[in-house]
Amino acid sequence: MNLIKTRYEVTLSQDAWDGVETIARKFNLSVSELFEQVGSGLLAIVDPEDLEDIEDFLDLQVSLDAEPTLEDQERIY
């Protein structure tokens, strides 16, 4: 899909710009591509305070998807 792009201007401190560039590099993206992906919902920004809850949820998902061990089976029966 070819989307028409418009030029926008943002004003950031040097520290903020450096941080955005660092994040973009971690994802192997340009800053523009990073903003595109965040804006289109392909990448999410997570509040660090919520990160522990997300990690707990992911740990639960992994444990639910794992094959039951002999010890788990003994507890079930």
N, CA, C and O atoms as a Maestro MAE file, in Angstrom:
{
 s_m_m2io_version
 :::
 2.0.0
}

f_m_ct {
 s_m_title
 :::
 protein
 m_atom[308] {
  # First column is atom index #
  i_m_mmod_type
  r_m_x_coord
  r_m_y_coord
  r_m_z_coord
  i_m_residue_number
  s_m_chain_name
  s_m_pdb_residue_name
  s_m_pdb_atom_name
  i_m_atomic_number
  :::
  1 25 0.850 -1.171 0.000 1 A "MET " " N  " 7
  2 3 0.000 0.000 0.000 1 A "MET " " CA " 6
  3 2 0.900 1.240 0.000 1 A "MET " " C  " 6
  4 15 1.796 1.367 0.835 1 A "MET " " O  " 8
  5 25 0.656 2.130 -0.927 2 A "ASN " " N  " 7
  6 3 1.429 3.365 -1.017 2 A "ASN " " CA " 6
  7 2 0.674 4.497 -0.334 2 A "ASN " " C  " 6
  8 15 -0.373 4.929 -0.816 2 A "ASN " " O  " 8
  9 25 1.192 4.968 0.763 3 A "LEU " " N  " 7
  10 3 0.555 6.055 1.496 3 A "LEU " " CA " 6
  11 2 1.251 7.361 1.153 3 A "LEU " " C  " 6
  12 15 2.473 7.408 1.012 3 A "LEU " " O  " 8
  13 25 0.474 8.403 1.021 4 A "ILE " " N  " 7
  14 3 1.048 9.728 0.790 4 A "ILE " " CA " 6
  15 2 1.607 10.225 2.116 4 A "ILE " " C  " 6
  16 15 0.929 10.191 3.143 4 A "ILE " " O  " 8
  17 25 2.837 10.680 2.079 5 A "LYS " " N  " 7
  18 3 3.484 11.154 3.298 5 A "LYS " " CA " 6
  19 2 3.564 12.673 3.275 5 A "LYS " " C  " 6
  20 15 3.718 13.292 2.222 5 A "LYS " " O  " 8
  21 25 3.456 13.253 4.456 6 A "THR " " N  " 7
  22 3 3.535 14.694 4.636 6 A "THR " " CA " 6
  23 2 4.689 14.990 5.569 6 A "THR " " C  " 6
  24 15 4.922 14.253 6.528 6 A "THR " " O  " 8
  25 25 5.396 16.038 5.303 7 A "ARG " " N  " 7
  26 3 6.519 16.434 6.158 7 A "ARG " " CA " 6
  27 2 5.961 17.148 7.397 7 A "ARG " " C  " 6
  28 15 5.108 18.030 7.295 7 A "ARG " " O  " 8
  29 25 6.465 16.742 8.569 8 A "TYR " " N  " 7
  30 3 6.110 17.379 9.837 8 A "TYR " " CA " 6
  31 2 7.386 17.823 10.531 8 A "TYR " " C  " 6
  32 15 8.470 17.314 10.249 8 A "TYR " " O  " 8
  33 25 7.246 18.756 11.419 9 A "GLU " " N  " 7
  34 3 8.390 19.239 12.178 9 A "GLU " " CA " 6
  35 2 8.121 19.013 13.655 9 A "GLU " " C  " 6
  36 15 7.039 19.322 14.153 9 A "GLU " " O  " 8
  37 25 9.116 18.469 14.358 10 A "VAL " " N  " 7
  38 3 9.015 18.318 15.809 10 A "VAL " " CA " 6
  39 2 10.193 19.042 16.434 10 A "VAL " " C  " 6
  40 15 11.254 19.164 15.823 10 A "VAL " " O  " 8
  41 25 10.005 19.515 17.637 11 A "THR " " N  " 7
  42 3 11.070 20.192 18.366 11 A "THR " " CA " 6
  43 2 11.378 19.373 19.607 11 A "THR " " C  " 6
  44 15 10.513 19.150 20.454 11 A "THR " " O  " 8
  45 25 12.637 18.926 19.701 12 A "LEU " " N  " 7
  46 3 13.061 18.084 20.814 12 A "LEU " " CA " 6
  47 2 14.379 18.594 21.370 12 A "LEU " " C  " 6
  48 15 15.145 19.259 20.672 12 A "LEU " " O  " 8
  49 25 14.632 18.279 22.627 13 A "SER " " N  " 7
  50 3 15.956 18.547 23.185 13 A "SER " " CA " 6
  51 2 16.946 17.584 22.525 13 A "SER " " C  " 6
  52 15 16.546 16.572 21.948 13 A "SER " " O  " 8
  53 25 18.222 17.901 22.613 14 A "GLN " " N  " 7
  54 3 19.234 17.023 22.026 14 A "GLN " " CA " 6
  55 2 19.206 15.644 22.671 14 A "GLN " " C  " 6
  56 15 19.355 14.630 21.990 14 A "GLN " " O  " 8
  57 25 19.013 15.609 23.998 15 A "ASP " " N  " 7
  58 3 18.944 14.321 24.692 15 A "ASP " " CA " 6
  59 2 17.777 13.473 24.189 15 A "ASP " " C  " 6
  60 15 17.923 12.271 23.970 15 A "ASP " " O  " 8
  61 25 16.618 14.112 24.008 16 A "ALA " " N  " 7
  62 3 15.445 13.383 23.519 16 A "ALA " " CA " 6
  63 2 15.686 12.863 22.105 16 A "ALA " " C  " 6
  64 15 15.359 11.715 21.804 16 A "ALA " " O  " 8
  65 25 16.257 13.703 21.231 17 A "TRP " " N  " 7
  66 3 16.536 13.281 19.857 17 A "TRP " " CA " 6
  67 2 17.523 12.112 19.847 17 A "TRP " " C  " 6
  68 15 17.343 11.149 19.102 17 A "TRP " " O  " 8
  69 25 18.568 12.201 20.677 18 A "ASP " " N  " 7
  70 3 19.542 11.116 20.763 18 A "ASP " " CA " 6
  71 2 18.858 9.821 21.207 18 A "ASP " " C  " 6
  72 15 19.166 8.743 20.698 18 A "ASP " " O  " 8
  73 25 17.933 9.935 22.155 19 A "GLY " " N  " 7
  74 3 17.206 8.762 22.619 19 A "GLY " " CA " 6
  75 2 16.346 8.147 21.535 19 A "GLY " " C  " 6
  76 15 16.294 6.924 21.400 19 A "GLY " " O  " 8
  77 25 15.667 8.987 20.757 20 A "VAL " " N  " 7
  78 3 14.835 8.494 19.659 20 A "VAL " " CA " 6
  79 2 15.707 7.804 18.609 20 A "VAL " " C  " 6
  80 15 15.345 6.748 18.091 20 A "VAL " " O  " 8
  81 25 16.847 8.401 18.302 21 A "GLU " " N  " 7
  82 3 17.751 7.782 17.330 21 A "GLU " " CA " 6
  83 2 18.277 6.437 17.842 21 A "GLU " " C  " 6
  84 15 18.412 5.487 17.071 21 A "GLU " " O  " 8
  85 25 18.571 6.361 19.132 22 A "THR " " N  " 7
  86 3 19.052 5.108 19.720 22 A "THR " " CA " 6
  87 2 17.987 4.022 19.609 22 A "THR " " C  " 6
  88 15 18.289 2.886 19.243 22 A "THR " " O  " 8
  89 25 16.753 4.368 19.922 23 A "ILE " " N  " 7
  90 3 15.655 3.398 19.826 23 A "ILE " " CA " 6
  91 2 15.491 2.950 18.379 23 A "ILE " " C  " 6
  92 15 15.338 1.757 18.114 23 A "ILE " " O  " 8
  93 25 15.522 3.890 17.444 24 A "ALA " " N  " 7
  94 3 15.376 3.537 16.028 24 A "ALA " " CA " 6
  95 2 16.478 2.568 15.596 24 A "ALA " " C  " 6
  96 15 16.209 1.589 14.899 24 A "ALA " " O  " 8
  97 25 17.713 2.841 16.008 25 A "ARG " " N  " 7
  98 3 18.832 1.960 15.645 25 A "ARG " " CA " 6
  99 2 18.638 0.552 16.211 25 A "ARG " " C  " 6
  100 15 18.956 -0.437 15.550 25 A "ARG " " O  " 8
  101 25 18.109 0.464 17.445 26 A "LYS " " N  " 7
  102 3 17.888 -0.853 18.055 26 A "LYS " " CA " 6
  103 2 16.926 -1.697 17.226 26 A "LYS " " C  " 6
  104 15 17.031 -2.923 17.204 26 A "LYS " " O  " 8
  105 25 15.989 -1.038 16.544 27 A "PHE " " N  " 7
  106 3 15.030 -1.740 15.703 27 A "PHE " " CA " 6
  107 2 15.456 -1.754 14.235 27 A "PHE " " C  " 6
  108 15 14.710 -2.204 13.366 27 A "PHE " " O  " 8
  109 25 16.672 -1.254 13.971 28 A "ASN " " N  " 7
  110 3 17.189 -1.179 12.604 28 A "ASN " " CA " 6
  111 2 16.248 -0.359 11.709 28 A "ASN " " C  " 6
  112 15 15.953 -0.745 10.578 28 A "ASN " " O  " 8
  113 25 15.790 0.768 12.237 29 A "LEU " " N  " 7
  114 3 14.874 1.663 11.533 29 A "LEU " " CA " 6
  115 2 15.450 3.067 11.493 29 A "LEU " " C  " 6
  116 15 16.297 3.426 12.311 29 A "LEU " " O  " 8
  117 25 14.989 3.851 10.542 30 A "SER " " N  " 7
  118 3 15.259 5.283 10.580 30 A "SER " " CA " 6
  119 2 14.299 5.889 11.602 30 A "SER " " C  " 6
  120 15 13.345 5.235 12.025 30 A "SER " " O  " 8
  121 25 14.549 7.130 11.995 31 A "VAL " " N  " 7
  122 3 13.634 7.804 12.924 31 A "VAL " " CA " 6
  123 2 12.248 7.912 12.291 31 A "VAL " " C  " 6
  124 15 11.239 7.698 12.963 31 A "VAL " " O  " 8
  125 25 12.200 8.239 11.020 32 A "SER " " N  " 7
  126 3 10.925 8.333 10.320 32 A "SER " " CA " 6
  127 2 10.179 7.000 10.335 32 A "SER " " C  " 6
  128 15 8.973 6.964 10.581 32 A "SER " " O  " 8
  129 25 10.891 5.910 10.073 33 A "GLU " " N  " 7
  130 3 10.260 4.584 10.098 33 A "GLU " " CA " 6
  131 2 9.788 4.231 11.507 33 A "GLU " " C  " 6
  132 15 8.735 3.614 11.672 33 A "GLU " " O  " 8
  133 25 10.555 4.616 12.516 34 A "LEU " " N  " 7
  134 3 10.153 4.375 13.898 34 A "LEU " " CA " 6
  135 2 8.828 5.080 14.197 34 A "LEU " " C  " 6
  136 15 7.903 4.478 14.742 34 A "LEU " " O  " 8
  137 25 8.749 6.360 13.833 35 A "PHE " " N  " 7
  138 3 7.506 7.103 14.056 35 A "PHE " " CA " 6
  139 2 6.349 6.483 13.271 35 A "PHE " " C  " 6
  140 15 5.231 6.404 13.781 35 A "PHE " " O  " 8
  141 25 6.603 6.044 12.045 36 A "GLU " " N  " 7
  142 3 5.566 5.391 11.230 36 A "GLU " " CA " 6
  143 2 5.034 4.149 11.941 36 A "GLU " " C  " 6
  144 15 3.823 3.943 12.026 36 A "GLU " " O  " 8
  145 25 5.950 3.323 12.451 37 A "GLN " " N  " 7
  146 3 5.523 2.079 13.084 37 A "GLN " " CA " 6
  147 2 4.803 2.319 14.401 37 A "GLN " " C  " 6
  148 15 3.830 1.630 14.708 37 A "GLN " " O  " 8
  149 25 5.265 3.283 15.179 38 A "VAL " " N  " 7
  150 3 4.564 3.616 16.427 38 A "VAL " " CA " 6
  151 2 3.183 4.189 16.093 38 A "VAL " " C  " 6
  152 15 2.179 3.799 16.690 38 A "VAL " " O  " 8
  153 25 3.146 5.115 15.135 39 A "GLY " " N  " 7
  154 3 1.889 5.756 14.772 39 A "GLY " " CA " 6
  155 2 0.866 4.809 14.169 39 A "GLY " " C  " 6
  156 15 -0.338 5.026 14.309 39 A "GLY " " O  " 8
  157 25 1.336 3.753 13.494 40 A "SER " " N  " 7
  158 3 0.409 2.808 12.876 40 A "SER " " CA " 6
  159 2 0.099 1.618 13.777 40 A "SER " " C  " 6
  160 15 -0.654 0.725 13.390 40 A "SER " " O  " 8
  161 25 0.675 1.601 14.974 41 A "GLY " " N  " 7
  162 3 0.374 0.535 15.931 41 A "GLY " " CA " 6
  163 2 1.211 -0.719 15.770 41 A "GLY " " C  " 6
  164 15 0.930 -1.728 16.418 41 A "GLY " " O  " 8
  165 25 2.239 -0.686 14.916 42 A "LEU " " N  " 7
  166 3 3.098 -1.860 14.748 42 A "LEU " " CA " 6
  167 2 4.111 -1.992 15.872 42 A "LEU " " C  " 6
  168 15 4.587 -3.093 16.151 42 A "LEU " " O  " 8
  169 25 4.443 -0.888 16.518 43 A "LEU " " N  " 7
  170 3 5.305 -0.872 17.701 43 A "LEU " " CA " 6
  171 2 4.544 -0.156 18.801 43 A "LEU " " C  " 6
  172 15 3.826 0.811 18.546 43 A "LEU " " O  " 8
  173 25 4.706 -0.637 20.026 44 A "ALA " " N  " 7
  174 3 4.005 -0.030 21.156 44 A "ALA " " CA " 6
  175 2 4.998 0.601 22.114 44 A "ALA " " C  " 6
  176 15 6.114 0.110 22.280 44 A "ALA " " O  " 8
  177 25 4.591 1.672 22.731 45 A "ILE " " N  " 7
  178 3 5.370 2.311 23.778 45 A "ILE " " CA " 6
  179 2 4.769 1.859 25.101 45 A "ILE " " C  " 6
  180 15 3.567 1.998 25.327 45 A "ILE " " O  " 8
  181 25 5.613 1.316 25.975 46 A "VAL " " N  " 7
  182 3 5.142 0.758 27.236 46 A "VAL " " CA " 6
  183 2 5.700 1.582 28.383 46 A "VAL " " C  " 6
  184 15 6.898 1.864 28.432 46 A "VAL " " O  " 8
  185 25 4.833 1.963 29.298 47 A "ASP " " N  " 7
  186 3 5.246 2.657 30.503 47 A "ASP " " CA " 6
  187 2 6.081 1.696 31.343 47 A "ASP " " C  " 6
  188 15 5.634 0.581 31.611 47 A "ASP " " O  " 8
  189 25 7.283 2.093 31.766 48 A "PRO " " N  " 7
  190 3 8.133 1.184 32.547 48 A "PRO " " CA " 6
  191 2 7.437 0.625 33.785 48 A "PRO " " C  " 6
  192 15 7.744 -0.485 34.220 48 A "PRO " " O  " 8
  193 25 6.512 1.376 34.349 49 A "GLU " " N  " 7
  194 3 5.791 0.881 35.525 49 A "GLU " " CA " 6
  195 2 4.898 -0.302 35.173 49 A "GLU " " C  " 6
  196 15 4.588 -1.120 36.040 49 A "GLU " " O  " 8
  197 25 4.478 -0.406 33.907 50 A "ASP " " N  " 7
  198 3 3.635 -1.513 33.468 50 A "ASP " " CA " 6
  199 2 4.451 -2.720 33.022 50 A "ASP " " C  " 6
  200 15 3.896 -3.798 32.807 50 A "ASP " " O  " 8
  201 25 5.746 -2.552 32.882 51 A "LEU " " N  " 7
  202 3 6.597 -3.600 32.339 51 A "LEU " " CA " 6
  203 2 6.577 -4.863 33.189 51 A "LEU " " C  " 6
  204 15 6.561 -5.968 32.645 51 A "LEU " " O  " 8
  205 25 6.577 -4.724 34.507 52 A "GLU " " N  " 7
  206 3 6.559 -5.903 35.382 52 A "GLU " " CA " 6
  207 2 5.280 -6.708 35.152 52 A "GLU " " C  " 6
  208 15 5.326 -7.937 35.106 52 A "GLU " " O  " 8
  209 25 4.139 -6.028 35.008 53 A "ASP " " N  " 7
  210 3 2.883 -6.729 34.747 53 A "ASP " " CA " 6
  211 2 2.948 -7.469 33.415 53 A "ASP " " C  " 6
  212 15 2.453 -8.591 33.307 53 A "ASP " " O  " 8
  213 25 3.546 -6.860 32.411 54 A "ILE " " N  " 7
  214 3 3.662 -7.498 31.104 54 A "ILE " " CA " 6
  215 2 4.578 -8.708 31.192 54 A "ILE " " C  " 6
  216 15 4.279 -9.756 30.620 54 A "ILE " " O  " 8
  217 25 5.699 -8.572 31.908 55 A "GLU " " N  " 7
  218 3 6.614 -9.705 32.068 55 A "GLU " " CA " 6
  219 2 5.924 -10.854 32.800 55 A "GLU " " C  " 6
  220 15 6.113 -12.016 32.438 55 A "GLU " " O  " 8
  221 25 5.129 -10.546 33.822 56 A "ASP " " N  " 7
  222 3 4.396 -11.590 34.541 56 A "ASP " " CA " 6
  223 2 3.416 -12.291 33.600 56 A "ASP " " C  " 6
  224 15 3.286 -13.514 33.634 56 A "ASP " " O  " 8
  225 25 2.725 -11.511 32.759 57 A "PHE " " N  " 7
  226 3 1.774 -12.077 31.804 57 A "PHE " " CA " 6
  227 2 2.493 -12.992 30.817 57 A "PHE " " C  " 6
  228 15 2.019 -14.091 30.532 57 A "PHE " " O  " 8
  229 25 3.639 -12.543 30.293 58 A "LEU " " N  " 7
  230 3 4.391 -13.355 29.334 58 A "LEU " " CA " 6
  231 2 4.902 -14.625 29.981 58 A "LEU " " C  " 6
  232 15 4.884 -15.684 29.352 58 A "LEU " " O  " 8
  233 25 5.361 -14.546 31.229 59 A "ASP " " N  " 7
  234 3 5.799 -15.746 31.948 59 A "ASP " " CA " 6
  235 2 4.646 -16.737 32.091 59 A "ASP " " C  " 6
  236 15 4.836 -17.944 31.940 59 A "ASP " " O  " 8
  237 25 3.460 -16.227 32.380 60 A "LEU " " N  " 7
  238 3 2.280 -17.074 32.506 60 A "LEU " " CA " 6
  239 2 1.961 -17.734 31.169 60 A "LEU " " C  " 6
  240 15 1.648 -18.924 31.119 60 A "LEU " " O  " 8
  241 25 2.039 -16.962 30.084 61 A "GLN " " N  " 7
  242 3 1.773 -17.508 28.748 61 A "GLN " " CA " 6
  243 2 2.732 -18.652 28.435 61 A "GLN " " C  " 6
  244 15 2.320 -19.698 27.934 61 A "GLN " " O  " 8
  245 25 4.008 -18.448 28.731 62 A "VAL " " N  " 7
  246 3 5.016 -19.472 28.459 62 A "VAL " " CA " 6
  247 2 4.712 -20.728 29.274 62 A "VAL " " C  " 6
  248 15 4.793 -21.839 28.751 62 A "VAL " " O  " 8
  249 25 4.367 -20.560 30.538 63 A "SER " " N  " 7
  250 3 4.100 -21.728 31.378 63 A "SER " " CA " 6
  251 2 2.834 -22.451 30.926 63 A "SER " " C  " 6
  252 15 2.758 -23.675 31.032 63 A "SER " " O  " 8
  253 25 1.843 -21.723 30.427 64 A "LEU " " N  " 7
  254 3 0.623 -22.362 29.936 64 A "LEU " " CA " 6
  255 2 0.864 -23.106 28.625 64 A "LEU " " C  " 6
  256 15 0.221 -24.121 28.356 64 A "LEU " " O  " 8
  257 25 1.784 -22.606 27.817 65 A "ASP " " N  " 7
  258 3 2.085 -23.227 26.526 65 A "ASP " " CA " 6
  259 2 3.049 -24.401 26.650 65 A "ASP " " C  " 6
  260 15 3.171 -25.204 25.725 65 A "ASP " " O  " 8
  261 25 3.738 -24.506 27.795 66 A "ALA " " N  " 7
  262 3 4.743 -25.556 27.976 66 A "ALA " " CA " 6
  263 2 4.067 -26.910 28.181 66 A "ALA " " C  " 6
  264 15 2.947 -27.007 28.682 66 A "ALA " " O  " 8
  265 25 4.790 -27.944 27.773 67 A "GLU " " N  " 7
  266 3 4.312 -29.303 28.014 67 A "GLU " " CA " 6
  267 2 4.338 -29.564 29.520 67 A "GLU " " C  " 6
  268 15 5.281 -29.157 30.199 67 A "GLU " " O  " 8
  269 25 3.323 -30.232 30.044 68 A "PRO " " N  " 7
  270 3 3.332 -30.534 31.475 68 A "PRO " " CA " 6
  271 2 4.479 -31.486 31.822 68 A "PRO " " C  " 6
  272 15 4.779 -32.420 31.079 68 A "PRO " " O  " 8
  273 25 5.093 -31.232 32.938 69 A "THR " " N  " 7
  274 3 6.159 -32.113 33.410 69 A "THR " " CA " 6
  275 2 5.540 -33.245 34.220 69 A "THR " " C  " 6
  276 15 4.356 -33.205 34.554 69 A "THR " " O  " 8
  277 25 6.341 -34.242 34.530 70 A "LEU " " N  " 7
  278 3 5.875 -35.360 35.354 70 A "LEU " " CA " 6
  279 2 5.368 -34.838 36.691 70 A "LEU " " C  " 6
  280 15 4.343 -35.293 37.198 70 A "LEU " " O  " 8
  281 25 6.095 -33.880 37.257 71 A "GLU " " N  " 7
  282 3 5.685 -33.293 38.545 71 A "GLU " " CA " 6
  283 2 4.320 -32.621 38.423 71 A "GLU " " C  " 6
  284 15 3.482 -32.753 39.315 71 A "GLU " " O  " 8
  285 25 4.089 -31.893 37.310 72 A "ASP " " N  " 7
  286 3 2.780 -31.251 37.091 72 A "ASP " " CA " 6
  287 2 1.694 -32.299 36.963 72 A "ASP " " C  " 6
  288 15 0.602 -32.135 37.508 72 A "ASP " " O  " 8
  289 25 1.983 -33.379 36.245 73 A "GLN " " N  " 7
  290 3 0.976 -34.414 36.039 73 A "GLN " " CA " 6
  291 2 0.613 -35.081 37.356 73 A "GLN " " C  " 6
  292 15 -0.551 -35.410 37.582 73 A "GLN " " O  " 8
  293 25 1.597 -35.287 38.231 74 A "GLU " " N  " 7
  294 3 1.319 -35.892 39.529 74 A "GLU " " CA " 6
  295 2 0.406 -35.008 40.353 74 A "GLU " " C  " 6
  296 15 -0.441 -35.509 41.093 74 A "GLU " " O  " 8
  297 25 0.567 -33.700 40.235 75 A "ARG " " N  " 7
  298 3 -0.301 -32.784 40.984 75 A "ARG " " CA " 6
  299 2 -1.719 -32.791 40.436 75 A "ARG " " C  " 6
  300 15 -2.674 -32.576 41.182 75 A "ARG " " O  " 8
  301 25 -1.863 -33.034 39.152 76 A "ILE " " N  " 7
  302 3 -3.187 -33.018 38.518 76 A "ILE " " CA " 6
  303 2 -3.984 -34.241 38.908 76 A "ILE " " C  " 6
  304 15 -5.192 -34.156 39.127 76 A "ILE " " O  " 8
  305 25 -3.304 -35.403 39.000 77 A "TYR " " N  " 7
  306 3 -4.018 -36.673 39.253 77 A "TYR " " CA " 6
  307 2 -4.190 -36.937 40.676 77 A "TYR " " C  " 6
  308 15 -4.767 -37.959 41.049 77 A "TYR " " O  " 8
  :::
 }
 m_bond[307] {
  # First column is bond index #
  i_m_from
  i_m_to
  i_m_order
  :::
  1 1 2 1
  2 2 3 1
  3 3 4 2
  4 3 5 1
  5 5 6 1
  6 6 7 1
  7 7 8 2
  8 7 9 1
  9 9 10 1
  10 10 11 1
  11 11 12 2
  12 11 13 1
  13 13 14 1
  14 14 15 1
  15 15 16 2
  16 15 17 1
  17 17 18 1
  18 18 19 1
  19 19 20 2
  20 19 21 1
  21 21 22 1
  22 22 23 1
  23 23 24 2
  24 23 25 1
  25 25 26 1
  26 26 27 1
  27 27 28 2
  28 27 29 1
  29 29 30 1
  30 30 31 1
  31 31 32 2
  32 31 33 1
  33 33 34 1
  34 34 35 1
  35 35 36 2
  36 35 37 1
  37 37 38 1
  38 38 39 1
  39 39 40 2
  40 39 41 1
  41 41 42 1
  42 42 43 1
  43 43 44 2
  44 43 45 1
  45 45 46 1
  46 46 47 1
  47 47 48 2
  48 47 49 1
  49 49 50 1
  50 50 51 1
  51 51 52 2
  52 51 53 1
  53 53 54 1
  54 54 55 1
  55 55 56 2
  56 55 57 1
  57 57 58 1
  58 58 59 1
  59 59 60 2
  60 59 61 1
  61 61 62 1
  62 62 63 1
  63 63 64 2
  64 63 65 1
  65 65 66 1
  66 66 67 1
  67 67 68 2
  68 67 69 1
  69 69 70 1
  70 70 71 1
  71 71 72 2
  72 71 73 1
  73 73 74 1
  74 74 75 1
  75 75 76 2
  76 75 77 1
  77 77 78 1
  78 78 79 1
  79 79 80 2
  80 79 81 1
  81 81 82 1
  82 82 83 1
  83 83 84 2
  84 83 85 1
  85 85 86 1
  86 86 87 1
  87 87 88 2
  88 87 89 1
  89 89 90 1
  90 90 91 1
  91 91 92 2
  92 91 93 1
  93 93 94 1
  94 94 95 1
  95 95 96 2
  96 95 97 1
  97 97 98 1
  98 98 99 1
  99 99 100 2
  100 99 101 1
  101 101 102 1
  102 102 103 1
  103 103 104 2
  104 103 105 1
  105 105 106 1
  106 106 107 1
  107 107 108 2
  108 107 109 1
  109 109 110 1
  110 110 111 1
  111 111 112 2
  112 111 113 1
  113 113 114 1
  114 114 115 1
  115 115 116 2
  116 115 117 1
  117 117 118 1
  118 118 119 1
  119 119 120 2
  120 119 121 1
  121 121 122 1
  122 122 123 1
  123 123 124 2
  124 123 125 1
  125 125 126 1
  126 126 127 1
  127 127 128 2
  128 127 129 1
  129 129 130 1
  130 130 131 1
  131 131 132 2
  132 131 133 1
  133 133 134 1
  134 134 135 1
  135 135 136 2
  136 135 137 1
  137 137 138 1
  138 138 139 1
  139 139 140 2
  140 139 141 1
  141 141 142 1
  142 142 143 1
  143 143 144 2
  144 143 145 1
  145 145 146 1
  146 146 147 1
  147 147 148 2
  148 147 149 1
  149 149 150 1
  150 150 151 1
  151 151 152 2
  152 151 153 1
  153 153 154 1
  154 154 155 1
  155 155 156 2
  156 155 157 1
  157 157 158 1
  158 158 159 1
  159 159 160 2
  160 159 161 1
  161 161 162 1
  162 162 163 1
  163 163 164 2
  164 163 165 1
  165 165 166 1
  166 166 167 1
  167 167 168 2
  168 167 169 1
  169 169 170 1
  170 170 171 1
  171 171 172 2
  172 171 173 1
  173 173 174 1
  174 174 175 1
  175 175 176 2
  176 175 177 1
  177 177 178 1
  178 178 179 1
  179 179 180 2
  180 179 181 1
  181 181 182 1
  182 182 183 1
  183 183 184 2
  184 183 185 1
  185 185 186 1
  186 186 187 1
  187 187 188 2
  188 187 189 1
  189 189 190 1
  190 190 191 1
  191 191 192 2
  192 191 193 1
  193 193 194 1
  194 194 195 1
  195 195 196 2
  196 195 197 1
  197 197 198 1
  198 198 199 1
  199 199 200 2
  200 199 201 1
  201 201 202 1
  202 202 203 1
  203 203 204 2
  204 203 205 1
  205 205 206 1
  206 206 207 1
  207 207 208 2
  208 207 209 1
  209 209 210 1
  210 210 211 1
  211 211 212 2
  212 211 213 1
  213 213 214 1
  214 214 215 1
  215 215 216 2
  216 215 217 1
  217 217 218 1
  218 218 219 1
  219 219 220 2
  220 219 221 1
  221 221 222 1
  222 222 223 1
  223 223 224 2
  224 223 225 1
  225 225 226 1
  226 226 227 1
  227 227 228 2
  228 227 229 1
  229 229 230 1
  230 230 231 1
  231 231 232 2
  232 231 233 1
  233 233 234 1
  234 234 235 1
  235 235 236 2
  236 235 237 1
  237 237 238 1
  238 238 239 1
  239 239 240 2
  240 239 241 1
  241 241 242 1
  242 242 243 1
  243 243 244 2
  244 243 245 1
  245 245 246 1
  246 246 247 1
  247 247 248 2
  248 247 249 1
  249 249 250 1
  250 250 251 1
  251 251 252 2
  252 251 253 1
  253 253 254 1
  254 254 255 1
  255 255 256 2
  256 255 257 1
  257 257 258 1
  258 258 259 1
  259 259 260 2
  260 259 261 1
  261 261 262 1
  262 262 263 1
  263 263 264 2
  264 263 265 1
  265 265 266 1
  266 266 267 1
  267 267 268 2
  268 267 269 1
  269 269 270 1
  270 270 271 1
  271 271 272 2
  272 271 273 1
  273 273 274 1
  274 274 275 1
  275 275 276 2
  276 275 277 1
  277 277 278 1
  278 278 279 1
  279 279 280 2
  280 279 281 1
  281 281 282 1
  282 282 283 1
  283 283 284 2
  284 283 285 1
  285 285 286 1
  286 286 287 1
  287 287 288 2
  288 287 289 1
  289 289 290 1
  290 290 291 1
  291 291 292 2
  292 291 293 1
  293 293 294 1
  294 294 295 1
  295 295 296 2
  296 295 297 1
  297 297 298 1
  298 298 299 1
  299 299 300 2
  300 299 301 1
  301 301 302 1
  302 302 303 1
  303 303 304 2
  304 303 305 1
  305 305 306 1
  306 306 307 1
  307 307 308 2
  :::
 }
}
